[in-house]
Amino acid sequence: GFSDAAVKTAIDKGAAFLWSQQEDDGGWKGQGERYPTGPGAMAIYALLESGVSPQEPKMVKALEWLEKTPEKMVYCLGMRANAWEVANRTTNDKYKEILKSDIARVINSTADGSFHYETGGSPRKGGDNSTSQFGLLAMWAGSLNDIGIRTGVWKQCMDHWMRTQSPEGGWDYNKIGNKPT
């Protein structure tokens, strides 16, 4: 097995690497213009969960970058929501309003409990399971931060996952019960 010291050393090494990738503006390089905050939100989440304080100066800068960088992609909003939730644990809910806003955008983008890549516009049906898991991650982060999410939305999501489960018990990227959507 691994010793506590070995685990701590590995976490510290990973955190050092993530910090080495931080840009001067406090963020991390995105995946082009389409996913501007995704990699940064994941790095922030990982650093916070590894024990970095939201009040640490580099993290303050990172959270400021995350808040001011516009985002419309469900993948990124799902990760951002989880970063906000962790940061809120020790900041008296400093980021709760931005968390609420991100979650509302995600929830308002679904018409059937599944999620497409982008938020905005009218609620849509028939999203894929890859993106839908990040929509659920956003909702989960909100529920951990006492943000009320309507029971009907949870039911729509549950119905989506039940409807898209294959007979073998798993889920494909974009199939409904073994039939392409």
N, C-alpha and C positions, 0 to 999 in steps of 0.2 A: 504494500500500500504506500500511499504518499504521506509524508509527514506534514504537519501543520506548517512547518518552516518552508518546506518545498512548495506547498500551495501558495503561501504568502509571497515567496520569491517569484513564482510564475505570475501571480497577479500584479506584483510591482513591475515586473518586466513588461507585461502587456500594457499597463498604464503608462509607463515611460514611453513605449512606442506610440501610443495614441497621442500623448502630449507632443511628441516630436513631429506629428503630422498636423498640428493645429496651425492655422494661418494667422497672419498678423491681425486680421479683423476679428479673431476669436473663433472662427468657424473652421470647417474642414472642407476640402474640395468635394463638390457634389458630383453627380453623374451627369454632367452637362447641365443645360438650362432646364431640362425636364424634371430633374430630381435634386433641386438645390440643397435641401437640408437633410436628405436621407442618411448619408454617411456620417454627417456631424451629429445628428440626433442619436444614431447608434453609439457613436463614441461617447457622447455626453451621458447617455443612459448607462453604458458600461462603466464609465469612470465614477459616476454617482453610486452605482450599486457596489463598486469595489471599495467604497468608503471615502471618496473625495467629497469634501464639504461643498455645498452650493455657495458658501461664502468665501471659498478659496479664490483669490483674485483671478487666476486663469479660468476658473469655472464661472465666475461672475461674468467675465467677458464672453465666454462661450454661450451662456444662457441669454445674454443680451443679443448676441448674434442670432441665436435661434429664434428669439421673439421678433426681431425686426426683419427677418428674411421671409418674404412672402412664400407661401406654400399652398398648393392645391392638389397634390398627389396623395392618394389614400395611403400608399406605402409609407411615405414620409410622415404624414399626419399621425399614423399609428405609432411610429417610433417616437415622434415628438410628444405625443400624449403620455407615453410611458416615462420619458425624461421629465416632463412636468410633474407627473405623479410622484416620482422619487424626490425631486427637488422640493416639492411641497411638504414632505414629511418633516423637514427641519427648518422651514422658513415661514411658519404660520400661514401656509397657503398663499404665499406671495404670487404664485403662478396659476392660481385656480381659475381666474377669469380667462386667461389665454387657453388653458386646458378646456374650459367650457366651450370657448369659441371653436377650437379645433374639432372637438367632438361633435358639436352641433353641425359643422360643415360636413363631417363624415356621415352622420345620421341623416341629414337632409338630402344626401345624394342617393339613398337607396329607396326603391319602391317595393322591394320583395325580400329584403334581408341579405342580398348579395351586393357586392360593391365592384364598381368599375375603377379604372386607374385614376380618373380625375373627379374632383368634386365640382360643384357649380352647375348652374342650369337646373333643369327639372330633375326630380328623382327618376332613376333609371332601374330597369329590371335586367336580369340575366348577366350579372357580373361573374367573373371567374373566381375560383376558390383561392387562388394565390393572393389576389388583392383582398378578397373577403376576409381572410384570416387577419389581415392588418386592420381592417375596419373593426373587427371584433376586439383586437388588441387595444384600439383606441377606446372603445366602449368599456372594456374591462378596467383600463386605467382610470376612466371617469368614475366607475362604480367604486373603485378603491378610494377615491377622493370624495366620496359622498355626493357625486353629481348624479342627480336622479335621471335615469333613462327609462322612458316609458316601457311598460311591460309588453305592449304591442310590438315594439321594435325588437326586443329580445325574442319574442315569439316568431316574428318574421325571420330572424337570423336562424333560430333553431329549425324552423321549417325548411329554410334553404339547405342547411347541412343535412337534414334527414332526407330531403328530396334528392340531393346530389351524391349520397353515399352509394357506393357500388355494392353489388350483392356479396362481394368478398369482405366488405366492411371498411374499405378505405375510400379515399377520395382522389379523383383525378383533377388535373388543372382546370378543365372547363367542360366536363361531361356531367350529364345528369343520369345517375343510375345506370351507367354503361352505355348511354346513348349520347352522341355528340349534341351539344346545344346549338 
